[in-house]
Amino acid sequence: MGALDTLKRLKGVHFLSPKDEKVIRTLREDYGIPEEVIEEGIEECLKEVNPLRRKRYPLYRCIKKVLELYKLKKRKEKVRFDWLEKFNEKLRFVEGFINISEIPEPESEEEAERILKEIERKIFQRLWDSLEKEEKRKIFHKLREVKEEDEELFKELVKDELRKRFGIPYLSLYIE
């Protein structure tokens, strides 16, 4: 069926907004999430929303649910991956932004993921602080409706904006 068709069916519409289409495209292309996981995540997310409100429910609020589901699916895969190798690969991407010799060697997959998230947080804080006020204002203006509704999601979307501007990869063992 496809994520677009699933979303149309659940929202009860014939056409999707450009924002909703962009969210699905971002999940597919930028995050590399398979279509079936996007469909399942959207379905789980929208089932929690009152059917009368689904038509106007912004899809960006489902991103977190889709990412959580993708992470769970990756962890449950029978094929184990070398998480330490993946961890070191991700560190090589950010060598120019941080001193990687100061980063401790993780003892477990969970600790590696936590360390990557902390590195990501520090990098994005530095990048945000280095932006000129006008650039920050543009980002705030672009994402103002999200900020009013969900502060945590707003922060994630700001990260995505900075990620695109500075070419920072996703620092997660589970996202390519």
N, C-alpha and C positions, 0 to 999 in steps of 0.2 A: 504494500500500500504506500508507504513512505510517510515521513514525518509531516510534510505539508498537508497531505490528505488526512492524516490523523488529527492534526490541529484543526483543520476546517470542519471535520466531523464533530469533534468535541466542542468547538465554539459555535457550531451551527451556522456557519457562514459559507458563502461560495468563493469569496476572495479574501486573502490575508492582507494585512497592512504591510507596507514596506519594512517597518520595524520588526514585525514578526518574521518575515522572510529573511531579514538580515541576521536575526538571532540564530535561526536554523542554519544559515550559511556559515556563520561564525563557528558554531558547534561542529559542523562537518569539516570545514576547511582549516580553520585555525587550530582547533583543539584536536582534530583528527578522530572524532568520536563516530563510531559506526551508526548507520541509519537506524538499525533496530534498537540500539540503546537510546538514541534521541527520542524515538517514538515512545518507548517504554517510560522514559523519564517525563515526557510531556503528559502522557496519559496519567501517570501517578500524581503528578503535580496538579493537573486540572480536575482530577477526581475529588480533590480536597476543596475545590472551589464550588460555591453554590452555582448550580446550572443556570440560574437566571443572571448571574454576573460573569459567566465565562466569556461571553461574546466580547466584552470590553476589558477582560483581564489581560494585562500586558505579559507577553511571553518571556520577557527578560527576567521576570520573577521566578521562572522555572529553571534558569541556568544552574543554580546551585543544586537542585534536585537531580538534574541530568548528570552533573559532574560527580555527585556522590554515588549515583548508580554506576557510572562508568568506573570509578575507582573500586567499588565493590566487585564488579565483574572482572576487572583486571586481577584483583587479589585472588579470586576464586578459580581463575584459569588453572587447568591442570599443568600446563607447561610453565614451569618455574623459570624465571629469568634471573640473571645475575644482578641483583639489586645493587651490589657494591660497584660493579662495573658501570651500571647506569648512573649511579651517584657521582662517580668520578668523571664520567662523560659530561654530566650537567655542570660540574664545577669548571671544566675547561671552557665552557661557553662564557662564564662570568669572570674569568681571570682578570680582565681589564678593569673590572669594577671593584673587586675586592682582593685582599691578600689571602690566597687560598692556603698558604702554609699555616695560617692560624686556625684553620678549621679542623676540629677533631675528627678522628676516624670513627664512624658510627659502628655500634655493636649489633644493631638489628635493622631490619627494613623500616620499622616504624620510626626509629631514631633518625635514620637517613632522611626520611620524608620530613620529619620535624625540622631537621637542620636546614634542608633545602628551603622550607617555608620561611624560616627565620632569615636566611640569606636574601631571599626574595623580598621580604619586608624591608630589610635594611637598604637594599639597592633602590627599591622604589621610593623610599623615604628620601634618599639622597637625590634621586632624579627629580622628585617633586620639589624639593627645596631649591634645586638649581634652576628651576623654570622661572621665567620672568612673570611678573604679575599679570601681564596681558594674556600670556599663554594659559595661566591658571584660570583666569576669568573666562576664557573661551571654553575650557573644559567644563567649568562649573555651569556655564550657560547651556552647553550641549546636554548635560546630564542632570539639570536642575529638578526635573519631575521625579527622577529616581531618588535623588537625595532626600526629597520631602517624604517619600514613602518608605525607603529602606536604606539606612545608613551603611550597613554592611555590604549590600549589593552595590551601592554607589562606590565604595572603596574598590571593589573588584573591577568595576567598569573603568575607574580611573587607572587602575593598574593596566588594564587592557589597552587603554589609550596610550599610556607611556610605553607599553610593550611594543606597540606598532611604531611609535615615533623613534624609539631608540634601538629597535631590533633585539629586544631581550627575549630569550626563549622561555617557555614555561618551565619553571623549576619544580618539577614533580617527577617521581619515578614512574608515574602511570600515564603521563601525557607526553606524547612525542612532540 
